[in-house]
């Protein structure tokens, strides 16, 4: 049975309202808006047991019709990996060990390894994608728990590209990474869909982040933000579909900076999607770039 979320995953408030309800690939998806902090989150959503089964085998079939990577999917991952490497290299000079969580076919691991000559390690719950990545010679674990049993050395870069929106409690998850796996002074690299430009509301997306709520999540987990950017790479020259962020552990992780609630969330989303529609009509070849 689906799980009803009674408390906001970010601020634990029980004050929320229905924000959006739609059918996504035959399934009803309802999202709520926290009246206290402004986070948009899915409720009801899959239980943890249902999610484990879903990501092991069903997720890829739902989204692309096959369990293993298609040529189109690999092209998208390749372009995204190049964009993420370019973003990271503006700020990070040295990486010796890189952990990519939700590493999919392993293309970001390969691209970071090429750019920094570092040791790549991944986590990928999808069986077919994990097998593909291992076939490329990469070390890829099925879960974070498996990785923690087998990997003893810390990582100076941990990335989660289009993963955070799939997690029911992202701040706690990021804090766990900071405490157990990230080297002191290491880097956290994140990318998520942007609530104010991306369609966002999908079965697998438990959370929909704005720049404000993403920043609040990362700071709650004990990090300081070094750089955050809204952009469309590699899909668009004009539409900021994505939010990419670099952060480092805060010296006093127990001190959470005060962040004010986000206001006018519904109005900002309507304005963002309207802008997207207008630009898409004016510049169709630049607002959504086909990758193959």
C-alpha positions, 0 to 999 in steps of 0.5 A: 500500500502507498505510504501517506506522508504526514510530515514535511521531509524537510522541516517536519511540519504537518501543515500542507496543501495539495499542490498538483495531481496528475496521471503519469504513465497510468499512475496517479501522482499527487504532490503537496506544498509544505505551508511552513518551508515551501518544499513540494513533496509527493504523498502518497508515495511508494513504501521503502520496500516497494521502492527497492523492487521498483529501482531494481528492475521496474524503473527503467522499463517504465521510463524507457521501455527496457531494463538495459541502457539504450543508445539514446539514454547513453547519449543523454548520460554522456552529454550530462557527464561532460556538462557536470565535469565542466561545472566541477572543474571550475572549482575543484582542482584535485580528486583522488577518489570519486563516488557516484551514487545512482551511477547508472551506466557509469558515464559520469564515473568515466568522465570524472576519472578522465578529467581528474585521473582518480579512482571511480566507485559507483552505487547503482540499484538497477541490475541491468545498468549495474551490469553494464557499468561493471562491463566497462571495468567499473567498481559498482555496488548494488547499495550504499550498505554494500559499499560501506562493507567493502570500501574503507577509504573515504572519497573526496568527491561524492556526486548524486546526479538526478538522485536526490529527488528520489529519496524520501529523506534527503537531508538525513541521507546527505548527512550520512554521506558527510559523516561516513564516506566524505573526506574532510574538506571533500566535495558534494556535487548534486544535480536535480530537476528545477521545480520552476522549469522542469515538469518534475511531477513523476512517479519516481520523484518524491521531491521537487526542488527549487533553488531555495529548498535545495539550498535548505536541504544541503545546509540542513545536512551540514554543508556550505554551498560553494556554487549553485546554478540553474541551467539547461545543459545539455538539453537547452540553451534557454530553459533552466531545467536543472539545478547543479550545486557544489558544497563542502562540509561545514566546520560546525555541522551542528549549526544550521543557518537560519533559512526563511520559508519560500513564498509564492511557490505556485506563482513562481512555477506558473511563471516558469512554465509559461516562460518555457512555453513561450520560449519553446514556440519562439526557439524550438531548436534551442529550448529542447535539444535532441541528443543521439 
